[in-house]
């Protein structure tokens, strides 16, 4: 398992110098706490467009250098790797330029908002000595890793269908009722992380910057997971959308076919506050149907009182557990670059998540099946 037995690479300087491009809440309250005690790395530079917020990020991380322009951060030449945590529509340029300079890159999900941009980033990674990883958190989850291994090992036979139902109550972002937002935040262990992200007027609530609503922001995790389990590229998708919440996406239901014949179905509903889950956040139930068995996962006990991973083969049900700690995507990135570990979320894989998401939006808009090209010209 990535991160479990990683050792330092003798080729690396100690510590690896990391720059954060887009040093907002996701970076400072999400990525930074995961690595601040790791002796293999040191955050030496941060970048944020707002000077006042930049100073706060510098103080929080202890970085020696701070910039309002990411190009100046790269030009300074004092980093070995970067974490790109900018708004979605601003991922491409810093990722590509960092890779062109031979730096290792961890980019927040989604990789990009269009297949064209994502392919350019993939090409840059292929041409670089640096490594490019996408921060999909479920790829670092021991339970999801176990589910993927069981499927790839053939525990349920050849996969025929993968279906997922996911709920979120992030629709509160677009709710003008301050009392409702306060009530939601009060249920969180770390409300400061969400307060600056999940609020009206933030880039996350701007469909142009975010690339849509929370289908692109949150359902991307689930689409990536399903493609990871399906082990093939999507070839076509049909998607329907509703408008049951203030979120631009409301409810979206996508049906996709993979190149190996596997059928994917995902229904993502945002703004659901009376959902069978625990308060603010998101949760999902997934079913993988094979020709010899079925695998179930249920985050938070959505549809039963048993959360976790179950497998049914020949009519016999077994509850399984990974018995391991989730190290997080950031820590897996450090293992990747410091110990030459495996890349758990390479851009080549995550390209297809972008392609499927983009095609799903187009299908919902045009009310037709959208074919997904298997080869894109960058």
C-alpha positions as CSV (number, residue, x, y, z in Angstrom):
1,X,0.0,0.0,0.0
2,X,1.4,3.4,-0.9
3,X,3.0,5.1,2.0
4,X,3.1,1.9,4.2
5,X,6.7,1.0,3.8
6,X,8.2,3.9,1.8
7,X,11.9,4.6,2.2
8,X,13.7,7.8,1.1
9,X,15.4,7.9,-2.2
10,X,19.1,8.6,-2.0
11,X,18.8,10.7,-5.2
12,X,16.7,13.4,-3.4
13,X,17.9,16.4,-1.6
14,X,16.8,16.6,2.0
15,X,14.4,18.0,2.6
16,X,12.5,18.3,-0.7
17,X,11.5,22.0,-1.1
18,X,7.8,22.4,-1.9
19,X,6.0,25.5,-3.2
20,X,2.3,25.9,-2.9
21,X,0.6,27.7,-5.8
22,X,-2.9,28.7,-4.7
23,X,-2.3,28.9,-0.9
24,X,-5.9,29.1,0.1
25,X,-7.9,27.0,2.6
26,X,-7.6,23.7,0.7
27,X,-3.8,24.1,0.7
28,X,-3.3,25.6,4.1
29,X,-5.9,23.6,6.1
30,X,-5.9,20.5,3.9
31,X,-2.6,19.8,2.3
32,X,-0.3,21.5,4.8
33,X,-1.4,19.7,8.0
34,X,-0.7,16.4,6.2
35,X,3.0,17.2,5.6
36,X,4.1,19.7,8.3
37,X,5.7,17.0,10.4
38,X,7.2,15.0,7.6
39,X,11.0,15.5,7.8
40,X,11.4,14.6,4.1
41,X,9.8,17.9,2.9
42,X,9.7,21.6,3.7
43,X,7.3,24.2,2.4
44,X,9.7,27.0,1.3
45,X,7.4,29.1,-0.9
46,X,3.7,30.0,-1.1
47,X,1.7,31.9,-3.7
48,X,-1.7,33.6,-3.5
49,X,-3.1,36.6,-5.5
50,X,-4.5,38.4,-2.4
51,X,-1.5,40.0,-0.5
52,X,-3.2,40.0,2.9
53,X,-4.3,36.4,2.6
54,X,-0.8,35.5,1.2
55,X,0.8,36.8,4.4
56,X,-1.6,34.6,6.5
57,X,-0.6,31.6,4.4
58,X,3.1,32.4,4.8
59,X,2.7,32.6,8.6
60,X,0.7,29.4,8.8
61,X,3.2,27.3,6.8
62,X,6.4,29.0,7.9
63,X,7.4,29.4,4.3
64,X,10.4,31.7,3.7
65,X,9.2,33.2,0.5
66,X,5.8,34.5,-0.6
67,X,4.6,35.6,-4.1
68,X,1.4,36.9,-5.6
69,X,2.5,35.6,-9.1
70,X,3.2,31.9,-9.4
71,X,5.6,32.6,-12.3
72,X,7.9,34.5,-9.9
73,X,7.8,31.6,-7.5
74,X,9.0,29.2,-10.3
75,X,11.6,31.8,-11.5
76,X,13.1,31.9,-8.1
77,X,14.3,28.4,-8.5
78,X,14.1,27.4,-4.9
79,X,11.5,24.6,-5.1
80,X,11.7,21.0,-6.2
81,X,8.0,20.3,-6.3
82,X,4.8,22.2,-6.2
83,X,1.2,21.7,-5.0
84,X,-1.2,23.5,-7.3
85,X,-4.4,24.3,-5.5
86,X,-5.8,27.2,-7.5
87,X,-9.4,27.5,-8.7
88,X,-10.2,24.7,-11.2
89,X,-10.0,26.9,-14.3
90,X,-6.4,28.0,-13.4
91,X,-4.8,24.6,-13.1
92,X,-3.3,24.2,-16.6
93,X,-0.7,26.9,-16.9
94,X,1.2,26.5,-13.6
95,X,1.0,22.7,-13.9
96,X,2.5,22.7,-17.5
97,X,5.2,25.3,-16.7
98,X,6.2,23.5,-13.5
99,X,6.5,20.2,-15.5
100,X,8.5,21.9,-18.2
101,X,11.0,23.0,-15.5
102,X,11.3,19.3,-14.3
103,X,9.4,19.8,-11.1
104,X,7.1,17.2,-9.5
105,X,3.5,18.4,-9.3
106,X,0.5,17.6,-7.1
107,X,-2.6,19.2,-8.6
108,X,-6.0,19.5,-7.0
109,X,-8.9,17.7,-8.6
110,X,-10.2,17.9,-11.2
111,X,-7.1,17.8,-13.4
112,X,-8.8,20.4,-15.7
113,X,-12.2,21.4,-16.9
114,X,-11.9,20.3,-20.5
115,X,-10.4,17.2,-22.2
116,X,-8.3,19.5,-24.4
117,X,-6.6,21.2,-21.4
118,X,-6.2,17.9,-19.6
119,X,-4.5,16.3,-22.6
120,X,-2.1,19.2,-22.8
121,X,-1.2,18.5,-19.1
122,X,-0.8,14.8,-19.8
123,X,1.5,15.5,-22.7
124,X,3.6,17.8,-20.5
125,X,3.9,15.1,-17.9
126,X,5.1,12.6,-20.6
127,X,7.7,15.1,-21.7
128,X,8.9,16.0,-18.2
129,X,11.3,14.4,-15.8
130,X,8.9,15.5,-13.1
131,X,5.9,13.5,-11.9
132,X,2.3,14.6,-12.1
133,X,-0.3,13.4,-9.6
134,X,-3.9,14.4,-9.1
135,X,-5.3,14.8,-5.5
136,X,-8.1,12.3,-5.6
137,X,-8.7,11.5,-1.9
138,X,-10.4,8.2,-2.4
139,X,-7.4,6.7,-4.0
140,X,-5.6,7.1,-0.7
141,X,-8.4,5.4,1.2
142,X,-7.5,1.9,2.4
143,X,-11.1,0.7,1.9
144,X,-11.3,2.0,-1.6
145,X,-7.9,0.6,-2.4
146,X,-9.0,-2.8,-1.1
147,X,-12.2,-2.6,-3.2
148,X,-10.1,-1.8,-6.3
149,X,-7.7,-4.7,-5.6
150,X,-10.6,-7.1,-5.1
151,X,-12.1,-6.1,-8.4
152,X,-8.8,-6.2,-10.3
153,X,-8.0,-9.6,-8.7
154,X,-11.2,-11.0,-10.1
155,X,-12.9,-11.7,-6.7
156,X,-16.3,-11.1,-8.3
157,X,-15.4,-12.2,-11.8
158,X,-15.6,-10.0,-14.8
159,X,-17.1,-6.7,-14.0
160,X,-20.4,-6.0,-15.8
161,X,-21.8,-2.9,-14.1
162,X,-20.8,-0.2,-11.6
163,X,-23.5,2.0,-10.0
164,X,-23.3,4.7,-7.4
165,X,-25.7,7.1,-5.7
166,X,-24.0,10.1,-4.0
167,X,-25.5,12.8,-1.8
168,X,-24.2,16.2,-0.8
169,X,-25.5,19.2,1.0
170,X,-23.0,21.7,-0.4
171,X,-26.0,23.4,-1.9
172,X,-25.9,25.6,1.2
173,X,-23.2,27.5,-0.8
174,X,-25.9,29.1,-2.9
175,X,-28.4,29.5,0.0
176,X,-28.8,33.1,1.1
177,X,-30.0,32.0,4.5
178,X,-27.1,32.7,6.8
179,X,-28.8,30.8,9.6
180,X,-28.9,27.6,7.5
181,X,-25.2,27.9,6.7
182,X,-24.3,28.5,10.3
183,X,-26.3,25.4,11.4
184,X,-24.4,23.3,8.8
185,X,-21.0,24.6,9.8
186,X,-21.8,23.9,13.4
187,X,-21.8,20.2,12.7
188,X,-18.2,20.2,11.4
189,X,-15.0,19.3,13.2
190,X,-13.1,21.9,11.2
191,X,-15.6,24.6,10.2
192,X,-12.7,27.0,9.4
193,X,-11.7,24.8,6.5
194,X,-15.2,25.1,4.9
195,X,-16.2,28.6,5.9
196,X,-13.9,30.3,3.4
197,X,-14.6,27.8,0.6
198,X,-18.3,27.1,1.0
199,X,-19.8,30.5,1.0
200,X,-21.6,32.7,-1.5
201,X,-19.2,34.8,-3.5
202,X,-16.3,32.4,-3.3
203,X,-14.9,31.0,-6.5
204,X,-16.3,27.7,-5.6
205,X,-19.8,29.2,-6.0
206,X,-18.9,30.7,-9.4
207,X,-19.8,28.3,-12.1
208,X,-17.4,29.8,-14.6
209,X,-14.4,29.4,-12.3
210,X,-15.5,26.0,-10.8
211,X,-16.6,24.6,-14.2
212,X,-20.2,24.1,-13.0
213,X,-21.5,23.3,-9.6
214,X,-20.7,20.4,-7.3
215,X,-21.0,17.7,-9.9
216,X,-17.6,18.9,-11.2
217,X,-16.3,19.7,-7.7
218,X,-17.5,16.7,-5.7
219,X,-18.9,14.1,-8.1
220,X,-15.5,14.1,-9.8
221,X,-14.2,12.0,-6.8
222,X,-16.9,9.4,-7.5
223,X,-16.4,9.4,-11.3
224,X,-12.7,8.9,-10.8
225,X,-13.3,6.0,-8.4
226,X,-15.7,4.3,-10.8
227,X,-13.3,4.6,-13.7
228,X,-10.6,3.3,-11.4
229,X,-12.7,0.2,-10.6
230,X,-13.9,-0.2,-14.2
231,X,-10.3,-0.3,-15.5
232,X,-11.2,1.2,-18.9
233,X,-11.8,4.5,-20.7
234,X,-15.4,5.8,-21.2
235,X,-16.6,5.8,-24.8
236,X,-20.0,7.4,-24.5
237,X,-22.3,9.0,-21.9
238,X,-25.9,10.1,-21.5
239,X,-26.8,12.5,-18.7
240,X,-29.9,14.0,-17.3
241,X,-30.0,17.0,-14.8
242,X,-32.6,18.4,-12.5
243,X,-33.0,21.6,-10.6
244,X,-34.0,20.6,-7.1
245,X,-31.5,22.8,-5.3
246,X,-29.9,26.2,-5.5
247,X,-26.7,24.6,-6.9
248,X,-26.1,25.0,-10.6
249,X,-26.1,21.2,-11.0
250,X,-29.0,20.2,-8.8
251,X,-29.4,16.5,-9.5
252,X,-27.4,14.8,-12.3
253,X,-27.7,11.2,-13.4
254,X,-25.1,9.9,-15.9
255,X,-24.9,6.6,-17.7
256,X,-21.7,5.8,-19.4
257,X,-20.2,2.8,-21.3
258,X,-16.5,1.9,-21.0
259,X,-14.3,0.5,-23.8
260,X,-14.5,-2.9,-22.1
261,X,-18.3,-3.0,-22.1
262,X,-18.7,-2.1,-18.4
263,X,-21.8,0.1,-17.8
264,X,-21.4,3.0,-15.3
265,X,-24.3,4.7,-13.6
266,X,-23.9,7.6,-11.2
267,X,-26.6,9.8,-9.6
268,X,-25.3,12.8,-7.7
269,X,-27.7,15.0,-5.8
270,X,-26.6,18.3,-4.3
271,X,-28.4,20.4,-1.8
272,X,-29.9,17.4,0.0
273,X,-30.1,18.2,3.7
274,X,-32.5,15.5,4.9
275,X,-30.4,12.8,3.3
276,X,-29.6,9.6,5.2
277,X,-26.1,10.7,6.1
278,X,-24.5,12.7,8.9
279,X,-24.9,16.4,8.3
280,X,-22.8,18.6,6.1
281,X,-20.7,16.9,3.5
282,X,-21.0,14.1,1.0
283,X,-21.4,10.3,1.1
284,X,-22.1,7.5,-1.4
285,X,-23.2,4.0,-1.9
286,X,-21.5,1.9,-4.6
287,X,-22.3,-1.5,-6.2
288,X,-20.0,-3.4,-8.5
289,X,-21.7,-6.3,-10.2
290,X,-19.5,-9.1,-11.6
291,X,-20.5,-12.3,-13.3
292,X,-19.4,-14.2,-10.2
293,X,-20.3,-11.9,-7.3
294,X,-21.2,-8.4,-6.1
295,X,-19.2,-5.8,-4.1
296,X,-20.8,-3.1,-2.0
297,X,-19.4,-0.1,-0.3
298,X,-21.5,2.3,1.8
299,X,-20.0,5.5,3.1
300,X,-21.6,6.5,6.3
301,X,-24.3,3.7,6.2
302,X,-26.4,5.5,3.6
303,X,-28.8,2.7,2.9
304,X,-28.1,0.3,5.8
305,X,-26.8,0.3,9.3
306,X,-23.6,-1.3,8.1
307,X,-21.0,1.0,6.5
308,X,-17.9,-0.2,4.9
309,X,-17.1,-2.9,2.3
310,X,-19.0,-6.1,1.7
311,X,-18.6,-8.8,-1.0
312,X,-21.1,-11.5,-2.0
313,X,-19.9,-14.5,-3.9
314,X,-22.0,-17.7,-4.5
315,X,-24.6,-16.3,-2.1
316,X,-22.2,-15.9,0.8
317,X,-21.7,-12.4,2.2
318,X,-18.5,-11.3,3.8
319,X,-17.7,-8.0,5.5
320,X,-14.1,-7.0,4.7
321,X,-11.9,-4.2,6.1
322,X,-8.5,-2.9,5.1
323,X,-7.4,-2.4,8.7
324,X,-5.1,0.5,7.7
325,X,-5.0,4.3,8.1
326,X,-5.8,6.7,5.3
327,X,-2.6,8.6,4.8
328,X,-4.2,11.1,2.4
329,X,-3.4,12.2,-1.1
330,X,-0.8,14.7,0.0
331,X,1.2,12.1,1.9
332,X,1.0,9.7,-1.0
333,X,2.5,12.5,-3.2
334,X,5.4,12.8,-0.8
335,X,5.9,9.1,-0.9
336,X,5.9,9.3,-4.7
337,X,8.5,12.0,-5.0
338,X,10.6,11.2,-1.9
339,X,10.7,7.5,-2.0
340,X,10.1,6.8,-5.7
341,X,6.8,5.2,-4.8
342,X,4.0,4.4,-7.2
343,X,1.8,7.2,-8.6
344,X,-1.7,6.4,-7.2
345,X,-3.5,9.0,-9.4
346,X,-1.5,9.6,-12.6
347,X,-2.7,12.2,-15.1
348,X,-3.2,9.6,-17.8
349,X,-6.0,8.0,-15.6
350,X,-7.5,11.3,-14.4
351,X,-7.7,12.6,-18.0
352,X,-10.7,10.3,-18.5
353,X,-12.5,11.7,-15.5
354,X,-12.3,15.1,-17.1
355,X,-13.4,13.8,-20.5
356,X,-16.4,12.0,-19.0
357,X,-17.4,14.9,-16.8
358,X,-17.2,17.4,-19.7
359,X,-19.2,15.0,-21.9
360,X,-21.8,14.5,-19.2
361,X,-22.5,18.3,-18.9
362,X,-22.8,18.5,-22.7
363,X,-25.2,15.6,-22.8
364,X,-27.4,17.2,-20.1
365,X,-27.4,20.4,-22.1
366,X,-28.1,18.9,-25.5
367,X,-30.3,16.0,-24.3
368,X,-28.4,13.4,-26.3
369,X,-25.8,10.7,-26.0
370,X,-22.3,12.1,-26.3
371,X,-19.5,10.0,-27.8
372,X,-16.1,10.4,-26.1
373,X,-13.1,10.4,-28.5
374,X,-10.5,7.9,-27.5
375,X,-7.7,10.1,-28.9
376,X,-7.6,13.8,-28.5
377,X,-5.3,16.2,-30.4
378,X,-3.8,18.6,-27.9
